[in-house]
Amino acid sequence: MNRTELKEVIVDQNNRQEQENLVDREIFSKVESYIKNNFVIIISGIRRCGKSTLLSQIRKKHSGYYLNFDDERLINFKVEDFKILEELFIELYGERKIFYFDEIQNIPMWERFIRRLHDERKKVFITGSNASMLSKELGTHLTGRYLMLQMFPFSFKEFLSLKKFELFEKSVYLTASRAKIKSNFSDYFINGGFPEYLKELNADYLKTLYENIVYRDILVRYKITNERSLKELVNLAINNISKEISFNSIKKILGLGSSTTIKDYFGYLENSFIIFLVPKFDYSLRRQMYHNKKVYCIDNGLAKYLGFRVTPDNGKLLENIAFIELKRRAKEIYYYSDKKECDFVIKEGSKINQAIQCCYELTRDNKEREIAGLTGAMNKFKLKEGLILTYDQEEEIALKGNKKVIVKPVWKWLLEKIE
């Protein structure tokens, strides 16, 4: 790459005015605590969830070299240009010990440069929006030398911070603050947590985000020529949030020749963090692999934009928001189904230690069914307590055998301290 052009990009990116009053991300303290360890720090997550902003916040406290490779001016950057890049960094800013790189996986063989920096005892922070491309290269040249964290759009706590709502320990119990929390949650429930989208709620922003993921992160990256089928798959998945899906059934609906193609497409979508599949729990890994999966979306706002529902399905959106939070809490998530279904069972180590059911509103018509699905999982995994997340209901239900079901508003659960 031309040395002068590269220098211009470096200066331009590093001179951009930093935003003020940025929302403190919950992941910030953890990332900053890693500043003194010997690992390369990888922050992965969907496009536009705030990874670059997080790096900006860390750079304010710990200066270092920075470059964002998701820049069209760097399209000709090759692995041999890393040497020139390092020389230009020193020429422009003197010697520094910390390197910050956005979307470095766009450059083939980037991991060799990072390995050298690590061997020279330099600190490196990397962000990326493609899970498989990061893990593939990391596994080849950086095994045992990195720590990976996943970042998401705003949590509800972060959303409240964006709205300048100061959360105290007793906020959920005080009438005035509780009312404000619930009002904010109704917005969060519908609009999701993409930082830039929340500023103006412009649907064109979500359209551009979606197209960048589909075209740049999937179609081009994996050399897919069947654009129509991929988009139809996304639409089908979004319109079936929280429902079981079958690769064979989708193959027939889309008219594709192989269910393996469907599996691959879902893999690409998961690698880009837009769609997630949840397996049915089974003690047999082989049977678990062949069971139907349940599908979820990274963000309620994006799901609403991509979906084509005539009427809003609030129950599915509530379940989706619960799933996102469980992912944010780094839980190992399954669903359980026997005679009845339990939406989520959480595995820790070798055991299922939590069962969660989601229901927008418990009524006389559905209460028995929802409790039966939950207690089925509780009995199967010998749990004394189960959780039902609702939009705004709260109670405790005693069951036989000294068991109980906690019914809790999902907004209150979202604000609980992460264990």
Secondary structure as UniProt FT lines:
FT   HELIX           3..15
FT   TURN            26..27
FT   HELIX           28..33
FT   HELIX           34..36
FT   STRAND          40..44
FT   TURN            47..48
FT   HELIX           51..61
FT   STRAND          65..68
FT   HELIX           72..74
FT   TURN            75..76
FT   TURN            79..80
FT   HELIX           81..93
FT   STRAND          98..102
FT   HELIX           104..106
FT   TURN            108..109
FT   HELIX           110..119
FT   TURN            120..121
FT   STRAND          123..128
FT   HELIX           131..141
FT   TURN            143..144
FT   STRAND          146..150
FT   HELIX           156..162
FT   TURN            163..164
FT   TURN            169..170
FT   HELIX           171..173
FT   HELIX           175..191
FT   HELIX           195..200
FT   HELIX           203..211
FT   HELIX           212..220
FT   TURN            221..223
FT   HELIX           227..238
FT   TURN            239..242
FT   STRAND          244..245
FT   HELIX           247..254
FT   HELIX           259..271
FT   TURN            272..273
FT   STRAND          275..280
FT   HELIX           285..290
FT   STRAND          293..297
FT   HELIX           300..306
FT   HELIX           314..328
FT   TURN            329..330
FT   STRAND          332..337
FT   STRAND          341..348
FT   TURN            349..350
FT   STRAND          351..358
FT   TURN            364..366
FT   HELIX           367..380
FT   TURN            381..382
FT   STRAND          385..390
FT   STRAND          395..399
FT   TURN            400..402
FT   STRAND          403..409
FT   HELIX           410..414
//
